[in-house]
């Protein structure tokens, strides 16, 4: 079926093909992507759009000697297939399979590990400077999408790259701007001519000739340069990049392999920083993804047909959050919503449709999003910044300096907190409790289920303080949703089950598994109390200390790093209260990065499911493990 692709086990095999064979190869790669990704799940539309570009890069450059760096990695599947991972590609994003993102430990062709946006130019510039210091002639190519270019870090890197004048090629993969065929063809023609050896040598000779004309040569050269720049600015959108010190090339058609090959061959001989502007189409070759690229950005694995219709899953936390935002927005015109290029992913599309003037998508710019929210809060509005937990890490200083220090009522809605599944270590929201709970003025809370999420969102919006509200990816527990929303008392948890043998203190998505674990323990004659902590900060010291004194044994459960997490907060509480005799065991994410897998697989591995919690509690009661507050060392 894959006559050409089956021969490609690395870039060297690709270079053995004639240039005329690359277009049919691209069609085979596209068919392979459709067959595989629709079965296993993954990022489809962006990868379909980058097939020809990837083939051209590997055909013209010499990876891994030449460094090809992919921003985010949403467009790097063809790169993986062409660099020796075709036969294992069906395992991408699967438990113990290959990563869905470039990963240095996986292949020498993955020059830089990615997963978050706007990093490729900075990393590429670092490598380019290093190549210069080593006097190595290898080329560095950073591939960045137009979405990632909205991140401020990308412009910081462009600014320095233009200043340093090192040999760096930035490929801007632009799949949003619409350019007609005529303009595209003209741009391709201009780009080929302007990067050709004859044009550039002629240009240098003419500049030297004009500069040497006595008396008037300098003025003529100045006029000629202005005329050239005006013409290029009229024909191409590269003025900004040239102002930053880059030689701008493009835009060129990103699915025209002969054009791509011709321009890349010319570009790789140029010196200094080059920006190559390539126009591609998301979802190329698959009509549903072409017409609805946002819906096919990430696709779920195809499930086998069932004889009976599947039971509908409970609503997701994300959808409950989005619907609650609309409900509250109907009542209060001061409620505003902010997202960083993820209106669908954060569930805010219904809010955006209902209140377009009160919804703001700032692009991939999390730092700006938080300070923007702070500015809105200063003027009396109630902004909600809905950003994934892992991406909120990028805005730590803004949360500290612009929100908490000024005591501004900004709500951080941290979606995907905890284990996210197949996106792996770059996307797990494993650290937000640890990096937020120590900030003064910030309240940190997590709902036990989708119903409590509704109440917590209202609590946050009307608390008058900075609040972080974390909740997990995926479906809720199917609990009934209250119609009337209530404000919860800040810093108060709830005792869900009483028991005298030990107390399980759980937070967020681990509360329901803790309840199941308690039921399993009862069958063995072990009676465990279960506390829904609700608040990481301020912690419910009265309730937790009372349970500590009653049972003498506490087990904390959280879907966050153990270092500095919720369990650490409980240890600090016990130590400060002088309850050094209370034994405590913490269950959470250990001090390592967690690989990809389904949420269920990873929770089972880490002992965060009901069976794991029950087994840990039983072992702990037997005295085989545990920590006293005065010996609070993370295990």
C-alpha positions in Angstrom: 0.0 0.0 0.0 2.8 2.4 0.9 5.2 1.7 -2.0 7.5 4.7 -1.3 7.0 5.2 2.4 7.8 1.6 3.2 11.4 2.2 2.0 12.0 5.2 4.3 13.7 4.3 7.6 15.5 7.5 7.9 16.4 10.7 6.1 19.2 9.0 4.2 16.6 6.8 2.5 14.5 9.9 1.7 17.4 11.4 -0.1 17.7 8.4 -2.4 14.4 9.3 -4.0 14.2 11.4 -7.1 12.6 14.8 -6.5 9.7 13.8 -8.7 8.9 10.9 -6.3 8.4 13.3 -3.3 4.9 14.4 -4.2 3.5 10.8 -4.4 5.4 10.2 -1.1 3.6 13.1 0.5 0.3 11.5 -0.5 1.4 8.2 1.1 2.4 9.9 4.3 -0.9 11.8 4.4 -2.8 8.5 3.9 -0.7 6.8 6.6 -1.4 9.7 9.0 -5.2 9.4 8.4 -5.1 5.7 8.9 -3.0 5.8 12.1 -4.1 9.0 13.9 -7.8 8.3 13.4 -7.2 4.9 15.1 -4.9 6.0 17.9 -5.9 9.6 18.4 -3.7 12.6 18.2 -3.2 16.0 16.5 -4.5 15.5 13.0 -5.2 18.8 11.1 -1.9 20.5 11.9 0.1 17.4 10.8 -1.8 16.9 7.6 -0.9 20.5 6.7 2.9 20.1 7.3 3.6 17.0 5.2 5.3 18.6 2.2 7.2 21.1 4.4 8.6 18.3 6.5 9.6 16.2 3.5 11.4 19.2 1.9 13.3 20.0 5.1 14.6 16.5 5.5 15.4 16.3 1.8 17.4 19.5 1.7 19.1 19.4 5.1 21.1 16.7 6.8 19.5 15.7 10.1 20.7 15.1 12.8 23.8 17.1 11.9 21.6 19.9 10.9 19.2 20.7 13.7 15.5 20.8 12.9 13.5 22.2 15.9 9.7 22.0 16.0 7.7 24.5 18.0 5.1 22.7 20.2 5.3 19.6 18.2 1.7 19.5 16.9 3.1 19.4 13.3 6.0 16.9 13.9 4.3 13.5 13.1 5.7 13.4 9.5 9.1 14.1 11.0 8.8 11.1 13.3 7.6 8.9 10.5 10.6 9.8 8.3 13.2 9.5 11.1 12.8 5.8 11.9 9.6 5.6 13.8 7.1 4.6 11.1 6.7 1.0 12.4 6.2 2.2 16.0 4.0 5.2 15.1 0.8 3.3 16.0 2.0 3.5 19.7 2.3 7.3 19.7 0.6 8.8 22.8 -0.1 5.3 24.0 0.9 3.8 27.4 4.7 2.9 27.1 4.6 4.0 23.4 6.4 6.8 21.6 5.7 10.4 22.6 3.3 12.5 20.6 5.9 15.3 20.7 9.6 15.5 19.8 11.6 14.1 22.6 15.4 14.1 22.7 15.6 10.8 24.6 13.6 9.1 21.8 15.7 10.0 18.7 18.8 11.9 17.7 16.6 13.6 15.1 14.6 15.2 17.8 16.9 18.1 18.3 15.0 19.7 21.2 12.2 18.5 23.4 9.0 20.5 23.0 5.3 20.5 24.0 4.7 24.1 25.0 4.6 26.9 22.4 6.9 29.7 21.3 10.2 28.0 22.3 11.7 26.9 19.0 13.4 30.2 18.0 15.0 30.7 21.4 16.3 27.1 21.4 17.4 27.4 17.8 19.3 30.6 18.5 21.1 28.9 21.4 22.1 26.1 19.1 23.2 28.5 16.3 25.4 30.4 18.7 26.9 27.2 20.0 27.6 26.0 16.4 29.4 29.3 15.8 31.5 28.9 19.0 32.4 25.4 17.9 33.1 26.5 14.3 30.6 24.0 13.1 29.0 24.6 9.7 25.8 22.7 10.6 22.6 24.6 10.0 19.8 25.2 12.6 16.2 25.4 11.4 13.4 26.4 13.8 9.9 25.7 12.5 7.2 27.8 14.2 3.5 28.1 13.5 1.6 31.4 13.2 -0.2 30.6 16.4 3.0 30.1 18.3 4.3 33.4 16.9 1.7 35.2 19.1 3.7 34.2 22.1 6.0 37.0 23.4 8.9 34.7 23.9 9.1 34.1 20.1 9.5 37.9 19.5 12.1 38.1 22.3 14.1 35.4 20.4 13.6 37.1 17.0 14.9 40.4 18.5 18.1 38.8 19.8 18.6 36.7 16.7 18.4 39.8 14.5 21.0 41.5 16.7 23.4 38.6 16.9 23.3 37.9 13.1 24.0 34.2 13.6 23.1 31.6 10.9 19.6 30.7 11.9 16.7 29.7 9.6 13.2 30.3 11.0 10.4 28.7 9.0 7.1 30.3 9.7 4.4 27.7 8.9 1.4 30.0 8.3 -1.8 28.1 8.0 -4.3 30.9 8.7 -3.5 33.9 6.3 -5.4 33.7 3.0 -3.4 34.6 -0.1 -4.7 34.2 -3.6 -3.0 32.0 -6.2 -1.7 34.8 -8.3 -0.1 36.6 -5.3 1.2 33.3 -4.1 2.8 32.4 -7.4 4.3 35.9 -7.7 5.7 35.7 -4.2 7.2 32.3 -4.9 8.8 33.7 -8.1 10.2 36.7 -6.2 11.5 34.5 -3.3 13.3 32.1 -5.7 14.9 35.0 -7.6 15.8 37.0 -4.4 17.5 34.0 -2.9 19.3 32.8 -6.0 23.1 33.1 -6.2 23.0 35.2 -9.4 20.6 37.7 -7.9 22.6 38.1 -4.7 26.0 38.4 -6.4 24.6 40.9 -8.8 23.1 42.9 -6.0 26.4 43.1 -4.1 28.2 44.1 -7.3 25.7 46.9 -8.0 25.9 48.1 -4.4 29.7 48.3 -4.6 29.5 50.1 -8.0 27.0 52.7 -6.8 28.9 53.3 -3.6 32.1 54.1 -5.5 30.5 56.8 -7.8 32.2 60.0 -6.7 30.1 62.6 -4.8 26.7 61.1 -5.5 27.2 57.4 -5.1 26.1 57.3 -1.5 22.9 59.1 -2.3 22.1 56.8 -5.2 22.7 53.7 -3.1 20.5 55.1 -0.3 17.7 55.8 -2.9 18.1 52.3 -4.5 17.8 50.6 -1.1 14.7 52.6 -0.2 13.2 51.7 -3.6 14.0 48.0 -3.1 12.6 48.0 0.4 9.4 49.7 -0.7 8.9 47.2 -3.5 9.5 44.2 -1.2 7.2 45.8 1.4 4.5 46.2 -1.2 4.8 42.7 -2.6 5.5 40.8 0.7 4.5 41.1 4.4 8.0 40.8 5.6 8.6 44.4 6.7 8.3 43.5 10.4 10.8 40.7 10.2 13.3 42.7 8.2 12.9 45.4 10.8 14.0 42.8 13.4 17.2 42.1 11.4 16.0 39.0 9.4 16.3 38.4 5.7 12.7 37.7 4.8 11.8 35.2 2.1 8.2 34.4 1.0 5.4 33.8 1.3 5.7 30.6 -0.7 3.2 27.8 -1.3 3.8 25.2 1.4 2.3 22.3 -0.6 4.3 22.9 -3.8 7.3 20.6 -3.3 9.3 21.9 -6.3 9.0 25.5 -5.0 9.8 24.4 -1.5 12.9 22.5 -2.6 14.2 25.3 -4.8 13.8 28.0 -2.1 15.3 25.8 0.7 18.3 24.9 -1.4 18.9 28.7 -1.9 18.1 29.6 1.7 20.5 27.1 3.2 23.4 28.9 1.4 22.6 32.3 2.9 24.4 33.8 5.8 22.8 35.3 8.9 19.2 35.1 10.3 16.6 34.1 7.6 12.8 34.0 8.0 11.1 31.7 5.4 7.4 32.3 5.3 5.5 29.2 4.1 1.7 29.1 3.5 0.0 25.8 4.3 -3.5 24.6 4.8 -4.5 22.8 8.0 -6.1 19.4 7.3 -4.7 19.3 3.8 -6.0 16.4 1.8 -8.8 15.5 4.3 -11.9 17.6 3.5 -13.5 17.5 7.0 -10.3 18.7 8.6 -9.8 21.3 5.9 -13.2 22.8 6.5 -13.2 22.4 10.3 -9.5 22.4 11.3 -10.3 23.4 14.9 -12.5 20.3 15.3 -9.7 18.1 14.0 -6.8 19.7 15.8 -6.9 16.8 18.2 -8.9 13.6 17.5 -9.9 10.9 20.0 -9.1 7.2 19.2 -11.7 5.3 17.2 -13.6 3.0 19.4 -14.7 -0.5 18.1 -18.3 -0.8 17.1 -20.5 -2.2 19.8 -23.6 -4.3 19.5 -25.5 -2.0 21.9 -25.3 1.7 22.0 -22.8 3.1 24.5 -24.0 4.8 27.6 -23.5 8.5 27.4 -20.6 9.7 29.7 -21.2 12.3 32.4 -20.5 15.9 31.3 -16.9 16.9 31.5 -15.5 19.3 34.1 -14.7 21.7 31.2 -18.3 21.8 29.9 -19.7 22.3 33.3 -17.3 25.1 33.9 -18.3 26.7 30.5 -22.0 26.3 31.2 -21.7 27.8 34.7 -19.8 30.8 33.2 -22.8 31.4 30.9 -25.3 31.0 33.8 -23.4 33.5 36.0 -22.7 35.8 33.1 -26.4 36.1 32.4 -26.8 37.5 35.9 -23.7 39.6 36.3 -22.4 41.8 33.4 -19.1 42.3 35.3 -18.1 38.7 34.7 -15.5 38.5 31.9 -13.7 35.5 30.4 -10.1 35.3 29.1 -8.4 32.4 27.4 -5.0 31.9 25.7 -5.9 30.5 22.3 -8.1 27.8 23.8 -11.8 28.8 23.7 -12.9 25.3 22.8 -10.4 23.5 25.1 -11.4 25.6 28.1 -15.2 25.3 27.4 -15.6 29.1 26.9 -17.0 28.9 23.3 -20.6 29.2 24.6 -19.7 32.2 26.7 -17.9 33.8 23.7 -21.0 33.3 21.6 -23.4 34.6 24.2 -21.2 37.5 25.3 -18.8 38.4 22.5 -17.9 41.8 24.1 -17.0 40.2 27.4 -14.8 37.4 26.0 -11.1 37.8 25.2 -8.8 35.4 23.4 -5.3 36.8 23.8 -3.5 34.2 21.7 -0.7 32.0 23.1 0.2 34.7 25.6 -0.4 33.4 29.1 1.7 36.1 30.8 -0.2 38.9 29.1 -3.5 37.1 29.9 -2.9 37.4 33.7 -1.8 41.0 33.7 -4.6 41.9 31.3 -7.0 40.3 33.8 -5.4 42.3 36.6 -6.1 45.5 34.7 -9.7 44.5 34.2 -10.0 43.8 38.0 -8.6 47.2 38.9 -11.6 48.7 37.1 -14.2 46.7 39.0 -14.8 43.7 36.7 -14.7 40.0 37.7 -12.2 38.4 35.2 -11.8 34.7 34.9 -8.6 33.5 33.2 -9.2 30.0 32.0 -5.9 28.4 31.2 -4.6 24.8 31.4 -2.6 24.1 34.6 0.5 23.3 32.7 0.4 26.5 30.6 -0.3 28.6 33.7 3.3 27.8 34.8 4.4 30.3 32.1 2.7 33.2 34.0 3.9 32.6 37.5 5.5 36.1 37.9 2.3 37.8 36.7 0.2 35.9 39.2 2.6 36.9 42.0 3.3 40.5 41.0 0.3 41.7 39.1 -2.5 39.8 40.8 -1.6 38.6 44.4 0.6 41.5 45.4 -2.2 43.9 44.5 -4.9 41.7 46.0 -6.9 41.8 42.8 -10.0 39.6 42.4 -8.9 37.5 39.5 -10.1 33.9 39.2 -7.6 31.4 37.7 -9.6 28.5 36.2 -7.0 25.8 35.9 -8.3 23.2 33.6 -6.4 19.9 33.1 -5.1 19.9 36.7 -3.5 16.6 37.6 -2.8 13.8 35.1 -4.1 14.5 31.6 -3.3 11.2 29.9 -1.8 10.7 26.5 -0.2 14.1 26.0 2.3 13.1 28.6 4.8 14.9 30.8 4.7 18.3 29.0 0.9 18.5 29.7 0.3 16.9 33.1 -0.9 19.6 35.5 1.2 18.1 38.3 2.6 21.3 39.9 0.1 24.0 40.3 -0.7 23.3 44.0 3.1 23.4 44.7 3.8 26.6 42.8 0.7 28.5 43.9 -0.1 27.7 47.5 2.9 29.6 49.0 1.8 32.9 47.3 0.3 35.4 49.9 -3.3 36.5 49.3 -4.1 33.6 47.0 -6.8 31.1 47.8 -6.3 27.7 46.3 -9.2 25.2 46.0 -10.4 22.1 44.1 -13.8 20.6 43.8 -14.5 17.0 44.5 -16.8 16.7 41.5 -18.5 18.6 38.7 -21.4 19.8 41.0 -19.0 21.3 43.5 -17.1 23.0 40.6 -20.2 25.1 40.0 -20.4 26.3 43.5 -16.7 26.9 43.7 -16.8 29.1 40.6 -19.4 31.3 42.1 -17.5 31.4 45.4 -14.4 32.5 43.5 -16.1 35.2 41.6 -17.7 36.8 44.6 -14.9 36.3 47.1 -13.2 39.6 46.3 -9.8 38.0 46.3 -7.4 36.2 44.0 -8.4 32.6 43.7 -7.0 29.5 41.9 -9.6 26.9 41.0 -8.2 23.7 39.8 -10.1 20.8 38.2 -9.2 17.8 36.1 -9.5 16.8 32.5 -12.3 14.5 31.4 -15.7 13.5 32.5 -17.1 14.1 36.0 -18.5 11.5 38.2 -22.1 11.8 37.0 -23.4 13.5 40.2 -26.6 15.6 39.9 -26.0 19.3 39.2 -27.7 21.7 41.5 -29.7 24.4 39.8 -29.1 27.0 42.5 -25.5 27.9 43.0 -24.1 28.7 46.5 -21.1 30.4 47.8 -19.0 28.0 50.0 -17.3 29.2 53.2 -13.7 30.0 52.4 -11.3 27.6 54.0 -13.8 25.0 55.2 -13.8 21.3 54.2 -16.4 18.7 55.0 -16.4 15.3 56.8 -18.0 12.9 54.4 -17.6 9.6 56.3 -16.7 9.2 60.0 -14.4 6.5 61.2 -12.1 5.7 64.0 -9.1 3.8 62.5 -7.6 6.5 60.3 -8.6 9.6 58.3 -8.2 10.0 54.5 -7.9 13.7 53.7 -8.4 14.0 50.0 -8.5 17.0 47.7 -10.2 17.5 44.3 -10.6 14.6 41.9 -9.2 12.1 44.5 -12.2 12.5 46.9 -14.5 10.0 45.1 -11.7 7.4 44.8 -11.0 7.9 48.5 -14.7 7.2 49.3 -14.5 4.0 47.2 -11.3 3.1 49.0 -13.1 3.6 52.4 -15.8 1.3 51.3 -13.3 -1.4 50.4 -11.5 -1.0 53.7 -14.8 -1.4 55.6 -15.2 -4.8 54.1 -11.9 -5.7 55.8 -13.0 -4.3 59.1 -11.1 -1.1 58.8 -13.1 2.1 59.4 -11.7 5.1 57.7 -13.0 8.6 57.9 -13.0 10.6 54.7 -12.5 14.4 54.5 -13.1 16.5 51.4 -10.6 19.2 52.1 -11.9 21.5 49.4 -9.3 24.2 50.2 -5.6 23.8 49.9 -5.2 27.3 51.2 -6.5 28.4 53.6 -6.5 24.8 54.8 -9.3 23.8 57.2 -7.1 23.4 60.2 -9.9 22.9 62.7 -11.4 19.9 60.9 -8.1 18.3 60.0 -6.5 18.7 63.5 -9.7 17.3 65.1 -9.5 14.2 62.9 -5.8 13.9 63.6 -6.4 13.9 67.3 -9.3 11.4 66.9 -7.6 8.8 64.7 -3.9 9.5 65.2 -3.4 8.5 61.5 -3.8 10.6 58.4 -3.5 9.6 54.7 -3.5 12.6 52.3 -4.4 12.0 48.7 -3.8 14.5 45.8 -3.2 14.5 42.1 -0.3 16.9 42.3 3.5 16.6 43.0 4.2 15.5 46.6 6.9 18.0 46.8 5.3 21.1 48.2 1.8 19.8 47.5 -1.3 19.4 49.6 0.2 16.6 51.8 3.0 19.0 52.6 0.5 21.6 53.7 -1.0 19.0 56.1 2.4 18.1 57.5 3.1 21.8 58.1 -0.2 22.1 59.9 0.5 19.2 62.2 4.0 20.3 62.9 2.9 23.9 63.7 0.2 22.4 66.1 2.8 20.3 67.8 1.0 17.0 67.0 4.2 15.1 66.4 2.8 11.8 67.5 0.3 11.7 64.6 1.4 9.4 61.8 0.9 10.6 58.2 1.2 9.0 54.8 1.0 11.0 51.6 -0.2 9.7 48.3 0.4 11.8 45.2 2.7 12.2 42.2 6.3 11.3 43.0 9.4 13.4 42.3 9.7 12.4 38.6 8.0 13.3 35.3 5.1 11.0 34.5 5.0 9.6 31.0 1.9 9.2 28.8 -0.9 6.8 29.2 -4.6 6.9 29.9 -5.6 8.6 33.1 -6.8 5.3 34.5 -3.5 3.6 33.7 -1.4 6.3 35.3 -3.6 6.6 38.4 -3.4 2.9 38.9 0.4 3.0 38.5 0.7 5.8 41.1 -1.7 4.3 43.5 -4.2 7.1 43.1 -7.2 5.0 42.2 -9.5 3.4 44.8 -7.6 0.1 44.9 -4.3 1.9 45.3 -5.6 4.2 48.1 -7.1 1.3 50.0 -3.9 -0.8 49.7 -1.8 2.1 50.9 -4.1 2.7 53.9 -4.1 -1.0 54.9 -0.3 -1.2 54.7 0.1 2.1 56.6 -2.2 0.9 59.4 0.0 -2.2 59.8 2.8 0.2 60.7 5.0 -0.6 57.6 5.3 3.0 56.4 4.4 6.5 57.4 5.9 9.9 58.4 5.6 11.9 61.5 5.5 15.7 61.1 8.9 16.2 62.7 10.3 13.8 60.1 8.5 15.3 57.1 10.7 14.0 54.3 9.1 13.4 51.0 9.3 9.7 50.1 
